[in-house]
Amino acid sequence: MRTPKWEDLDDSLELINSLVEEKADVLRSERVSREEETDWLSKVLSKLEKDEAFYMVAEVGGKVVEISQIDRRGGYDRHVGVIGIAIRKDFRDLGVGAEIMRMLVEQGRKMGLKVLTLSAFASNERAIRVYEKMGFVQTGRIPKKHFKEDRYIDDVIMTMVLE
């Protein structure tokens, strides 16, 4: 586990595109170009430098298999962090997600955040169970937020208040 670096560009591009091809429950529905991923990684590194966010990658055998983040909100919501996590298919159901979530919660505390939030496709029951085991509670639902494979899927909003 470490922070991302420029050398991760190809691995992060491969990771996100593998999730798109898998039709995983992620926000991207179309492949990402190298230019788009370069722009994204540039923004990530800038946010890290300004201490506006926390990003982490998990590397196995020299290859990035997971990318996660906490983005700090601004203004009156500056005490709130929004979590995102993406794990390569071969590394799910191995306890990796739970361990990453533990690290993200701890990092949220270190950042002085009071609330962590995330959203998940309602169809991603496995992820929702992991989040609930970590202490997140369902605090909202946006009906029919996603349209995937000819059906609407609700977005589940989950929250953890940090002590």
PyMOL commands that set and color helices and strands:
alter all, ss='L'
color gray80, all
select helices_A, chain A and resi 6-22+34-49+75-77+89-91+96-110+125-133
alter helices_A, ss='H'
color red, helices_A
select strands_A, chain A and resi 53-60+63-72+80-87+115-121+137-148+151-161
alter strands_A, ss='S'
color yellow, strands_A
deselect
rebuild
show_as cartoon
